[in-house]
Every structure is written in structure tokens, then in C-alpha cells.
Amino acid sequence: MAKTSIVDFVKGLAKIIAARPQVSRELGDNAMLKTLLERRSIRKFKTDPIPDEVWKAILEAGRLAPSTVNLQTWSFITFTTEQWQDAFGRPLPFNAPRAVVVAADVQRAKSVVEGFPYAPLCEYTVGVMNASLAAMNMNAAAEALGVSSCMLSETGQTGFYDARHLADALKLPPGVVPIMSIVYGYAKTGRPAMPPKLPIEAVVCEKEYRAASAAVLDDWYAQMKAGYQASNWGERFAGQIAHYNRRIEDAEKDLRAMVFYEGE
């Protein structure tokens, strides 16, 4: 892949800075819509604690999320800074005061539903789908209450890239697979710019599937590279992609063993 030029970097960065949610002015002041559109992942938190009643409300939003056939295939494992340190031997990422490990949990439903067939791919897919809905519910509720969040899939061995590590550390039984950690707290800095997003025409299709154009994808990827370079000065985006490629290969082996019980 060609090296990003200074001109491409500046153009990509300019597009990121100028990007705004595309909604009409009439809808822009809707409180719920504004909460969803303005939410950003935060990576610097104050040390201020989250009040217990606020924390309980965030978890309650997760509990009341929609799910397939109301199976509620999720479990939330919560942590304070001290509990995280005790469990993993390292501080909570980004100095956050609270965290939740969100797991896809099918074993609970299977323990009461009679005649549950062997269907690991369906179980895992439904579990991840439902748990992800619950996770977004918690993030939206947090944002509405003035609490910021960041979903982690790898930072500090926190998500599905390190599913086996988390399963061992948290003593998760078969049928419970960790898919992400979410850290919560009060933002230390202002709201960051909106990260590079594909245009609406690239992700919305009418009537039948339509692939996004190469030009649109190239433009988005150029913005991704520019955004990474701006926030991680001195590091190479290609190096980060290579790192994730290696992690994916390892995670694939662990997840297959956990979901399909291969080699166990």
C-alpha cells in the first residue's frame, strides 16, 4: 500500500474536522437523538467517582435492552478500579473509575430451555447480537447522564481478542464468551472530533444490496490513516493494521475452541 503523502494527510484531517452528523435542523434539538449523535469514545477520564444511583441506572438500561425472543443472552461483570487491579494486575484503562465486561451468555437460557439443539454458531451469533444491544443501551444511558464511555476490544486485554484470557481470569463457564469491556467515567478533556464515518450512501441500500464504490472506500480509508496519524504521532497506521491482523489470527483459534469446543 502506498505511503500516505502530506497532501493526503492534510486533506483527510480536514475532512475529519469538518464532519458533522447529517440531520435536519428541525430534529437537531431532540434530546435523545442529540445524545446518540454526539456520543464519542473517551480515553482520558477524571478521577471523580460515578455516583451509585447513576451507575445502577446505566446497568438497568443494559438489563432492559431488547433481545431475541427475550432470551437476554448477556451477562455484565462490573469492576471498580480496585477490583480491576485485583483481577488483572493492572490499572483500569484510561484511568476510568468503572468498567463492565460484557459477555455473550447462552448457558443461562440453555439451563432452563428443554431440548436446546447443538447450534454453536447460532448461539454465539445471537449471544453477541443481544449483548451488543445491551452494551449500546448502557453507553447511551451513560451519555444521557453525563458519563462518558469507551468500548474496548483489545486495550489492556479487555475484549474478544483476549477472550480466553478473560474467560480464565473471570472463571467463565462454557457458553459464556466475553466480547468487550466498557470503561466509564467523566471526561477529562473536551469532546473529540467525530471519527471517520462512511457516507450514508455507502451503508444504506434500497431494495437490494449495493456495494460501496471504490472511490468512497478509498476516501474513508485515507481519513482513517490521517486520523490515526494525527492522534498517534510518530506511529505508522500500517503497523497498527499488522498488529490487529496478528491478534485476529490468535483470537480466531481461541474463539473457535470456546464456541465450538474444538480441541477441548
N, C-alpha and C positions, 0 to 999 in steps of 0.2 A: 504494500500500500504506500502511495506517495506521501512524502513528508509534508505536513501542513505548512504553507507559506505564511509569512507575516500578514500578507493581504487577506488570506483566507481566515486567519485567526481574528483579525480586526473585524471583518465582515460578520463572522459567526458571533463574536461577542456583542456587536452592535444589535444584531437580531435578538439575542437573548435579553438585552437590556430594554429593548423596545417592546417586547412581547407582553400582551395583556389578554386576560380572558375575553372571549368573544361572546358577549351577551348584550342585549339591548339595554338602553338606559332605563327603560321602564322597569326592568327586572333587577337592575344592578343594586338596588337598595334592599332587596329581600334578604332578611337576616340569615335564614338557613342557607340560601344559595351563596350568599357572601362568605359564610363560614367555609363552605366546601371549596369555593373558588380561590380563596385567599390562604388556605392551609398550605404550609410549607414544612419540609423536613428540617428540623433544627439540630445543630450539632455543637452548640455551646449553651450550657444551662447555668442558671444561678444556683446557689446552694439552698435557696428558700424551699422549705418543705411544702408538699401538697397537702392541704387540709384533708382530714379523714373523710368528711362528708363529700368533698369534691372527688376524691379517689373512689369512693363507693359508687358515686353516680357514674363515673367513667366505666367501671366494671359492670354496673347494671345495664348500661347501654349495650355492652357486649352480650350480656345474658339474654337480652330481649331482641337480638338480631334475628332476621329471617333465616330459615334453613329448610333444606329438602325434607318434605314430609314431617316437618317439625322434629327431626331427629337430633338437632342440636349437637352435631358431631364436633365439639370443641372442648378443650379444657384450657383454663388460664392459670398459670403458675406465677404468682406475684412475688416481688422482691423489693426490699429496701436496700439502701447502699450496703448496710452491714450484712444482710442476708446474701447479697450477691457476692460480696467479698468472701464470705464463708463458703459458699457453694463452689465458686470458680477460682478463688485465689487471685482475683484481680479486681480493680475498681469497676464500677458501672461505666460503660462508655459515655463519653462527653460530659462527665460529671453530673449525670442525671440523678435525681433523688429517688425515682421509682422506675420499675420495669415490670413487664409481663412477658413471659414466654408463652406464645400461642401455639397450641398443639392440635393437630387433627386427631380426633378421638372417636374411633368406631367401636372400641371394645365395650364401652358402656351400653350402647344400643344393642350390640350383639348379645350381651349378657341377659337381656330380657326378651328379645325378639326370637321366637321359636323358628327353627328351620332356616336360619340365615345361611345362604349358599356361600361356597368358596368363590369370592369375586374380588380379589385384592385390588385390581385396577379401579373398579367401580368404587370400592370402599375408600381408597386413597383419594380419588378424584372428588367424591362427594365430601369427604372429610376436609380436604384443602379448600374446596369451594365455600363450604359453610363457615369454616374457621376464618377465612379471609374476609367474609362479610362481617363477621363479628369484630374482627380487628379494625376494619374501617369504621364500624359503628363507634368503637371506643375512641378512635382518633378524632372523628367528627365531634363526638360529645366533649372530648378534652378541649378541642379548639373553641367550641362554643362557650366553655367555662374559663377561657383564658389560659389554658395549659397547652404547651407545645409538645410535639412528639417527633420521633424518628423511628421508622421501621428498619430493622437490621436483619440482613440475611447472612452476613459474614463477620462484620466488625466484632472483634473480641470473641470469636467462636460462638455466635449467637443464633444462627438460623439453620435453614435446611442444608447449607453447605457443610455444616458440622452436626448433622442430625444424630450420628452415632455418639459423638462426644456428649451432646446434650442428653440423649437418652440414658447414657451411663451415669452422668452426673445427677440427673433428676430421678433416676430409678423408674423410668417409664416402662410399662408393660407392653407386650406385643399389641399392635393395634392402636398405639398412641405414638404419633410421629411429630416431632417439633418442626414447625415450618417458619417461624420467625420469632424475634424478640422485638418488643416496642419499648423504648425508653421515653419517659415523660418528665416534664419539669417546666419551669418558667424560663423563657428565652433570655439569654444574656445580651444578645445583640438584636438589631432590627430584623425585620422580615427579609430574607434573601430574595433575589430575583427569581422569577418563575423559571424552572429548568426547561431545557429544550423539549418542546412538545410537537408531535406530528400534527399537521393541519387536519381540520375536521374531515376534509375530503379524502384523506388517506386512511381513515379508520371507520368511516361510516359508508356503508354500501346500501343502495336501494334495490330491492327485489332479488338481487343475486350478488355473489361475491365478485369484487373487482380489486385486482392487485394495485397497490400504490405504484406510481411512476418512479422510475429510477432517479429522475431529477429531484423529486420530492424527498426520497430517501437519502440521496447524497447530500442534500442541503441540511437535512436533520442531523445526519452523522457528522457533518462539518461543524455544526453548532455543538454537538456533544463533545467533540475534540477540543473546541475552543473553550467551552465551559470548564472542562476538566483541567485544561492547561492554566486557565486563569485562577482556579481555586487550589491547584496543586502545583505551584510554580516550580519548575525545575524537574518535574516528573514527566514521563512520556505516557501518553494515552495508550499507545500500542503495548507498553509494558503492563499496564493495568489489565488490558484485554487478555494478554497472555497469562497473567496471573489467574484471572477468572476461568479461563479455559482449563487450566490445570486443576483448579478447585472443582469444576464441574465433573471432570472425569472421576475424581475421587468420590465426590458426593453421589454420583450415579451408582457406583458399586455399593456404597453403604445403604442408600435408599432402596435399591433392589433387594438387598438382603433383609431390610426391615419390613418392606411391604410384601414381598413375595416369599420371604423366609428362605432365600437361596443361601446355601452354604451353612445353614444353622441346624 
